[in-house]
Every structure is written in C-alpha cells, then in structure tokens.
Amino acid sequence: AGVRNKFAYAHSDMNDLESKLVAASEIQKTPKPDGEHPLIMIVTDGVFSMDGDLANLPKIVELAKKYDALTMVDDAHGEGVLGKGGRGLVNHFGLEGEVDIEIGSLSKAF
C-alpha cells in the first residue's frame, strides 16, 4: 500500500497542477501489482495561512473531473470563517458534493 508517486505543483499555479495531472495520468495507466490502477488525489489547503489567499478550488475541481482525480481540502483556516455560517471554502465557492474529502479542526475560527 502507501503512496509511491508524489507530485508537488507550484503554489496556486493551475497550469503546473495540470502538467502534474498529465504525468500522474500516465502512471495511472500501469496497474499496481494487485491489478488495480493507482488513484490520483489532489490535496490542497483551503486557505493558505501565510498569506491568507484562497485555493482556486473551482479550477482544482474542474481539473480533478478532467483527470478523474479525487480532491481533498484541508480547510482548518476556512471553516468557521468562510462560507454561509462558517461552512468553509467548499461552501464559499458553492462546491458542496464536488470535493471528495474535507478536513478541518475549527481551531482557527474560535
């Protein structure tokens, strides 16, 4: 099990993310020893704490659909602050049901 291939894309650079997804898609074509094809997952912070800028979640979700990737958002800095009633970045962009995994602690909101 475990992650065998990792790609890091430049901060907020959606063109670079797409180039990494192209490379990951090539790797995905080769089955793992158990016969299953590897999954692709895009992982991002929702709000980047150093600058306070937001992940371009609409574009990330668009690219995830294009490349059949899962999405995971760490929204520790967005939950309790962004979105209707503090529901976070996914709600802020109206992307409920479009992001596979949302994590957050609410520790930054209260």
Order of alpha helices (4+ residues) and beta strands (2+ residues): alpha-beta-alpha-beta-alpha-beta
